[in-house]
């Protein structure tokens, strides 16, 4: 009897099995911009609102990029966080160094050592207003599928296609 690989446990504590050919983990060393793009695109895939990658490297000594996004309810916030973690892990970027805010799900923070992903409730995003607080940082990427249909993408080296090729 062959044992199938485990992909983890879901919220109901059931074991989820994936066929080995269905999951292909690439042996890639991702740079910070690639991790940020993966996070932004994963959030966008779960209908996150106003997702932006903000370059704060000139303003902050420990973090280069913020990914800032929001959702309308705690279930969607958790879904976005799960999608971000899985996408980065499957691309070879590993797991976050730390996660904060899972209990209340108003503001969940994922720390990828140089890239910090902020997933807010809409109310918390308005209250903390990180875009205003870090307004000297430049928006370097915004997923095309975002609510305004426009991309703020400025750096051609950040293209997602280059991450996986």
C-alpha positions in Angstrom: 0.0 0.0 0.0 1.6 3.3 -1.1 1.4 6.3 1.1 0.2 9.5 -0.5 1.9 12.8 0.4 0.1 15.1 2.8 -0.4 18.7 1.8 -1.5 19.8 5.3 -4.6 20.0 7.4 -7.7 22.1 6.6 -9.8 24.0 9.2 -11.9 20.9 10.0 -8.7 18.9 10.8 -9.1 16.5 8.0 -6.0 15.4 6.1 -6.0 16.6 2.5 -4.1 14.4 0.0 -2.8 15.6 -3.3 -1.5 13.4 -6.2 2.3 13.9 -6.5 2.1 14.9 -10.1 -0.5 17.6 -9.2 1.9 19.6 -7.1 5.2 20.7 -8.7 7.5 22.7 -6.4 10.1 24.5 -8.3 13.7 24.8 -6.9 13.9 28.5 -7.3 15.5 31.2 -5.1 12.9 34.0 -5.3 14.0 37.6 -4.8 12.0 40.0 -2.8 10.1 41.5 -5.7 9.1 38.1 -6.9 7.7 37.2 -3.5 5.8 40.4 -3.4 4.3 39.9 -6.9 3.3 36.3 -6.0 1.6 37.6 -2.8 -0.2 40.4 -4.6 -1.4 38.1 -7.4 -2.5 35.4 -4.9 -4.5 38.0 -3.0 -6.1 39.3 -6.2 -7.1 35.8 -7.1 -9.2 35.7 -4.0 -10.9 39.0 -4.9 -8.9 41.2 -2.5 -9.5 44.9 -2.9 -7.0 47.6 -3.9 -3.9 45.4 -3.7 -0.7 47.3 -4.0 3.0 46.6 -3.7 4.8 49.5 -2.1 8.5 50.0 -2.2 9.6 51.2 1.2 13.3 50.2 0.9 14.5 53.9 1.2 12.3 54.5 4.2 12.7 51.3 6.3 15.9 49.5 7.2 14.4 46.0 7.7 11.7 45.9 5.0 11.9 46.5 1.3 8.4 45.9 0.1 4.9 46.1 1.6 2.0 44.2 0.0 -1.2 46.0 1.2 -4.6 44.6 0.5 -8.1 44.4 2.0 -11.2 42.2 2.2 -14.8 42.6 3.3 -15.0 39.9 6.0 -12.8 37.7 8.2 -13.5 34.5 6.1 -12.2 36.3 3.0 -9.2 37.7 4.9 -8.2 34.2 6.0 -8.8 32.8 2.5 -6.4 35.5 1.1 -3.8 34.7 3.7 -4.0 31.0 2.9 -3.7 31.7 -0.8 -0.7 33.9 -0.3 1.1 31.3 1.8 0.4 28.4 -0.5 1.4 30.4 -3.7 4.7 31.5 -2.2 5.4 28.1 -0.8 4.7 26.3 -4.0 6.9 28.7 -6.0 9.8 27.9 -3.7 9.6 30.9 -1.4 9.0 29.0 1.8 6.8 30.0 4.7 6.6 33.3 6.4 9.0 34.0 9.3 6.0 35.1 11.4 2.2 35.6 11.2 0.4 38.1 13.4 -3.3 38.9 13.8 -4.9 35.5 13.0 -7.2 35.6 16.1 -9.2 38.7 15.2 -8.6 38.6 11.4 -8.9 42.4 11.2 -5.3 42.8 10.1 -3.2 39.8 9.4 0.5 40.4 8.8 2.8 37.8 7.1 6.6 38.5 7.4 8.7 37.1 4.5 12.0 38.8 5.6 12.1 41.9 3.5 8.5 41.6 2.2 5.6 42.2 4.6 2.1 41.3 3.5 -0.7 43.2 5.2 -4.2 41.8 4.8 -6.8 44.2 6.3 -10.5 44.4 6.8 -11.8 47.4 5.0 -12.4 49.3 8.3 -8.9 48.5 9.6 -7.3 49.6 6.4 -9.0 53.0 6.5 -8.1 53.4 10.2 -4.4 52.5 10.0 -4.0 54.0 6.4 -0.6 52.5 5.7 -0.5 54.1 2.2 -0.7 57.5 3.8 1.8 56.6 6.6 4.3 55.3 4.0 3.3 57.8 1.3 7.0 58.5 0.4 7.1 54.8 -0.8 6.4 54.1 -4.5 3.7 51.8 -5.7 5.6 49.4 -7.9 2.9 46.8 -8.7 -0.9 46.4 -8.6 -2.5 43.3 -10.1 -4.3 44.1 -13.4 -7.4 42.2 -12.2 -7.7 44.6 -9.3 -11.0 46.5 -8.9 -9.9 49.5 -11.0 -8.7 47.3 -13.9 -5.5 49.4 -14.1 -2.1 48.2 -13.2 0.4 50.5 -11.4 3.2 48.2 -12.6 6.4 50.2 -13.2 9.4 47.9 -12.9 9.7 45.4 -15.8 12.0 43.2 -13.7 9.0 42.4 -11.5 7.0 40.5 -14.2 5.4 37.4 -12.8 6.2 35.5 -16.0 9.9 35.9 -15.2 9.4 34.4 -11.8 8.4 31.0 -13.2 10.5 30.9 -16.4 
